[in-house]
Amino acid sequence: MLYSFTKRIIDIVGATILLIFFFPICILVALAIKLDRPGPIFADTPERVGQGGKPFKLFKFRSMIMNAHKKLRQDPRMARLYQEYKRGSYKLRHDPRVTRVGRFIRKHSLDEIPQLLNVLRGDMSLVGPRPYYPDELVEQQRKYPNTKNLVKVVLSAKPGITGYWQVSGRSEVNFDKRIKMDADYVKRESLFLDLLILAKSPWAMISGKGAV
């Protein structure tokens, strides 16, 4: 109880400070997105699965073409790409939907900054498991049936902007390893571990290690 209360205070204070700090960068990113090609500044992505399985709208700067997620799942011309996407643990190493500006902001996690608004709303925490897509969880549990109990553990916590697997390898690990790392974090969660992950996160952003 004390951990949850203290973590929420840290989330509110931390997200507020970071939004003020990153505000000039957000303006530059927004201008770059608008100048690169027509379309909205924020990504129109499907809802993610939050704590307790509750769906929520995740805020991100747009790094892809318009309607990228819908096209990947419904456009027959992208059927082969969608199969590759699912085989690759819902990641694509070379994604043709990503824009020029999108490649840069994704590499350095700048597209994630708007998620600070999700933290203030209470949908997310600064540190926590990755927020998954509903169809991703269904498909990956079918592919890795031994992860079902781990998924339940992960969904018992708020998803985070950064987390244990992001600072330990990020997109370079498959779902079964990633969900185990997230579940291990939830089982071990403590303010010390959260602060350790937060301390490692800036280097993960700057280096772009493992990002796609």
N, C-alpha and C positions, 0 to 999 in steps of 0.2 A: 504493500500500500504506500509506504513512504517512498519506495523507489519510483512508482508510477507518478506520484504527485511531484516529486523533485524533477523527474524527467520531463514532465509537462511544462514546468516552469522554465527549465533549460530550453525546451523547444520554442516556447513563446519568445523568450528573451533573445535566444540565438537566431531565430528566423527573422526577427525584427531588425537586429543588428546587421545580419547578412544582406537583407533586402536593401537597407540603406547603403551598405558598402558596394553592392553589386549594381545599384541603380544606374550609374553611368554606363556600365558594360551592357546592361539590358537595353538601354537606348541605342547603343551602337549595334547590338545584335539585331534588334527590331528593324533598324534602318537597312542593315545588310540584307535581311530576309526580304524586305519589300523591294529593294533595288535589284535583287538577284532574279526574281521572277514574280509574276502576279500571284496573289493568294493571301490568306490570313497570316498573321504573325504567329498565332498559337496553333499547335497541331490538333487536328480533328481525329483523335484516337478513340478506340473503343474503351468502355469503362474497364477499370481494373478491379481485382478482388482485394478487398481490405480486411480489416480485423473482423473475425467471426464470419468471414465469407460475404460481408456486406459490400456491394459494388459501389465504386465512387469514380468521379471524373478526375483524372490526373492532368495537371497543367504542364505543358512542355512547349518550348519554342519549336516552330515547325522546321524540320530538317529534311522533309521529303516533299515530293510533288503532292498536289491536292488529292484528297481521297485515296491516299496511298494504301492504307490498310484495307479499305473496302475493295479496291482494285485487285490487290494481291489475292484476296479470298474469293472474289466473284468473277473477275475477268478471265475468260478461257485462255487468253494469250499469256497469262501469267500462271497457268496451272503447273507447269514444270518448276517454275520458281517457287511456288507455294509448297510443293513437295520437298524441295531442297531446304526451304525455310523450316519445315517441320522436322526433317531429318537432322538439321543442325541445331536442335534445341531452341528453336524459334529465334535464331540469329542468322544473318546472312553476312558472310565475309565481304562479298562484293555485291552491294545492293544497288541496282540501277535506279531505284526510286529516290535515292538520296541526292539532294541538290549540291551545288558547289559550296555554298555557304554551309549547308547541312553537314558536309564532311568535316569541316573545321570545328563547328560547335559541338558535334557529337564526339569527336576525338578528345576534346578538352572538357566534355560534360557541361558546356555552357547551356545546352538545351534543357538541362535539368533545373536551372535556377528558378523558374516559375513554380516548381514544386514547393518552394518555401511558403507559397500561399496555401497549399494543401496542409502544410504543418500548422499554420495559424488557424486553419479551419478545423483542425483536429482529425483530419483523414489520415495523416501520416506523422511520422516522427523524423527528427534529423537522422537518427540511426535506427535501423531495423531491417527486416528481411525485404527482399525485392518485391515490388507489387507486380503480380502476374496477371495475364489476360485469362478470362474464364476458359476459353477454348484451349489455351496453352496448358492449363492445369489438367484438363480432361485428357488431352492427347498425350501429354508426357507421363501421366499416371498409367495410361494404357501401355505406353512404351516401357515404363519402369514401374511395374506393379509393386515392387518392394518399397516404393516411396510414399505410399498412401498414408501411413501413420506419421511420417515426417511432415507431410503437407498439413495435417491436422495441427501439429505442433506449431508450424510456421504461421498458420492463419489465426492462431490464438493471440498473436502480437500485432501491433500496428506496423504496416510497412514503412520503410525508411528511404530517405534520399540517398544515403550511403549506408553501407553495411559491411559485414565481415568478409563476404566473398568478393565484393568490389575492390577492397583494398588488398586482397590476397590473390588476385588473379583476374577478377572481373569477368569479361565475356569469354575468357579462354577455357572455362570449365563447363562440362555438360550439366544437364538438369539434375541427374542423380547425385552428382558431387555437390552442385550448388545448393540443392534443397537440404542436403545433409549439413552443409556449412551453416545455412540459415537456421536450421533446427538446433544445431549445437549452440548458436548464438542465443536463441530464445531460452534454452535450458540453462545457460550460464550468465544470462543478462545481469549486468551490474553497471553502476555509474562509472566505475574504473574502466570497464571494457568499452563502454560508449565513448568515453573521453579518448581512449587509445585509438579507436577507429576514426574519430573526428580528427585526431592529430595526424593520422596517416592519409586522410582523404585529399588534402590539397596537392600532395605529390602525385596521387593517382590522376587528378584532374590535369595538372601541368604536363605530366609525362605522356598522358593518353595511353598508358599501358593497358593492353587488352581490350580497348574500346573498339566497337564496330559501328 
